[in-house]
Amino acid sequence: MSERIEQLQAMIKQADSLHLCTEMLDYSGIIEYYPEELVMTAKAGTSIAEIQATLAENNQALAFFTEDQAESIGAAYANGGQDLSDYVLGIKIIDGNGELLNFGGQVMKNVAGYDVSRLLVGSKGQLALVTQISFKVLPKSYIAKLTAPIKSTASSGLRQKIEQKLKQVFDPRGVFN
């Protein structure tokens, strides 16, 4: 486990309320990339531009819409919608107790129960601090130019119910509220 992750865990354990977006900016870099498997794992602070540059070397691209190239993959995940959640394979998070948790992996088929890695997409960092994301990429030839995000069809009332339930599990001290 990296020293930076341990620092973030300690900050969360000591906090009454916390907003760590700026704290993640120095936690960046591509951890693993398997072009032949169409899978990449990156730290949450890695910029979309860096990811796209690496993918372009193998004629691949992100399969989801991103508004800002300077935005990090973690920010895209926190603000993302259905189009991004369809390609998330796994995440590592720090929960409200400061515990480092791993959900999913690097394969499309996962039978581990609730698909937390996809449920947290679009949660705006209110349920956990995402430290690492694994996601599927596609060959450029398969991707039309994405000009807008795909909108979720879930009602806001249902979304709020789901968020409240998740907060009870992942954020027992209310650190991310």
C-alpha positions in Angstrom: 0.0 0.0 0.0 1.3 3.4 -0.9 2.3 6.1 1.6 -0.2 8.5 0.0 -3.1 6.1 0.5 -2.1 5.7 4.2 -2.1 9.5 4.6 -5.6 9.8 3.0 -6.8 7.0 5.3 -5.5 8.8 8.4 -7.1 12.1 7.2 -10.5 10.4 6.9 -10.2 8.6 10.3 -9.5 11.9 12.0 -12.1 14.0 10.1 -15.6 15.0 11.2 -16.4 16.2 7.6 -14.2 16.1 4.6 -13.9 17.2 1.0 -10.8 15.6 -0.5 -11.0 16.5 -4.3 -7.9 18.6 -4.2 -6.1 16.1 -2.0 -6.3 13.5 -4.8 -4.6 15.7 -7.5 -1.1 14.4 -6.6 -2.3 10.8 -6.6 -2.1 10.1 -10.3 -0.6 7.7 -12.9 -1.6 4.6 -14.9 -1.2 1.5 -12.8 -1.8 -1.2 -15.4 -2.7 -1.1 -19.0 -3.3 -4.3 -21.1 -4.0 -3.1 -24.7 -4.7 -6.7 -25.9 -7.2 -7.1 -23.1 -8.8 -3.6 -23.6 -8.4 -2.9 -19.8 -6.7 0.0 -18.0 -6.3 0.7 -14.3 -5.5 4.3 -13.2 -5.2 6.3 -10.0 -8.1 8.6 -9.5 -6.0 11.8 -10.0 -4.8 10.7 -13.5 -5.9 13.2 -16.2 -8.2 12.2 -19.0 -5.6 13.7 -21.4 -2.9 11.4 -20.1 -5.1 8.4 -20.4 -6.2 9.3 -23.9 -2.6 9.8 -25.0 -1.6 6.4 -23.7 -4.6 4.8 -25.4 -3.9 6.5 -28.7 -0.5 4.8 -28.9 -2.5 1.5 -29.4 -5.3 3.0 -31.5 -7.7 2.8 -28.6 -10.0 5.3 -26.8 -12.3 5.7 -23.8 -15.7 4.4 -24.5 -17.5 7.1 -22.5 -18.0 10.8 -22.8 -15.7 13.2 -21.0 -16.3 16.9 -21.1 -12.8 18.2 -20.0 -9.5 16.8 -21.0 -7.8 18.3 -17.9 -10.4 16.5 -15.7 -9.1 13.5 -13.8 -10.6 10.0 -14.2 -11.7 10.2 -10.6 -13.6 13.4 -11.3 -15.2 11.8 -14.4 -16.2 8.8 -12.3 -17.6 11.0 -9.5 -19.7 13.1 -11.9 -20.3 10.3 -14.5 -23.4 8.7 -15.7 -24.6 5.5 -17.3 -22.2 5.7 -20.2 -19.2 5.6 -17.8 -20.7 3.0 -15.4 -21.1 0.5 -18.2 -17.3 0.4 -18.6 -16.2 0.4 -15.0 -14.8 -3.0 -14.0 -13.5 -2.3 -10.5 -12.5 0.4 -8.0 -10.5 0.8 -4.8 -12.1 3.2 -2.3 -11.5 4.6 1.2 -14.8 4.4 3.2 -16.0 6.7 6.0 -14.0 4.6 8.6 -10.8 5.1 6.6 -10.7 1.4 5.4 -9.3 0.7 2.0 -11.8 -1.5 0.1 -11.5 -3.2 -3.3 -14.6 -3.9 -5.4 -14.7 -5.6 -8.8 -11.5 -6.3 -10.8 -10.4 -6.3 -14.3 -12.9 -8.6 -15.9 -16.4 -7.9 -17.3 -18.0 -10.8 -15.6 -18.0 -10.4 -11.8 -20.2 -12.5 -9.4 -19.1 -10.9 -6.1 -22.6 -9.6 -5.2 -23.5 -6.0 -5.4 -21.7 -4.1 -8.2 -20.4 -1.3 -5.9 -17.9 -0.1 -8.5 -20.8 0.8 -10.8 -23.2 2.0 -8.1 -20.8 4.7 -7.0 -20.5 6.3 -10.4 -22.0 9.7 -10.2 -22.0 9.8 -6.4 -19.9 13.0 -6.5 -17.5 11.7 -3.8 -20.2 11.7 -1.1 -20.1 8.0 -0.4 -16.4 7.2 -0.5 -13.1 8.4 -1.7 -12.2 6.6 -4.9 -8.5 6.0 -5.2 -8.2 3.7 -8.2 -10.4 2.8 -11.2 -10.3 -0.1 -13.6 -12.2 0.3 -16.8 -12.8 -1.2 -20.2 -11.5 0.7 -23.3 -12.3 0.1 -27.0 -10.6 0.3 -30.3 -11.1 3.7 -31.9 -12.8 2.1 -34.9 -15.6 0.9 -32.6 -16.3 4.3 -31.1 -18.3 7.1 -32.8 -17.4 10.6 -31.7 -19.1 11.0 -28.3 -20.5 14.6 -28.2 -22.7 14.3 -25.0 -23.1 12.1 -22.0 -25.8 9.4 -21.9 -28.5 10.5 -19.5 -29.5 8.2 -16.7 -33.2 7.1 -16.7 -33.4 6.6 -12.9 -35.7 9.0 -11.1 -34.2 11.4 -8.6 -36.3 9.9 -5.8 -35.0 6.4 -6.5 -31.4 7.7 -6.8 -31.7 9.5 -3.4 -33.0 6.3 -1.7 -30.1 4.3 -3.1 -27.6 7.0 -2.0 -29.0 7.0 1.5 -28.7 3.2 1.8 -25.1 3.3 0.5 -24.2 6.1 3.0 -25.3 3.8 5.8 -22.9 1.1 4.6 -19.9 3.1 3.4 -20.0 6.3 5.4 -21.1 5.3 8.9 -19.6 8.5 10.5 -21.0 10.9 7.8 -17.5 12.0 6.7 -18.5 12.5 3.1 -21.7 14.4 3.7 
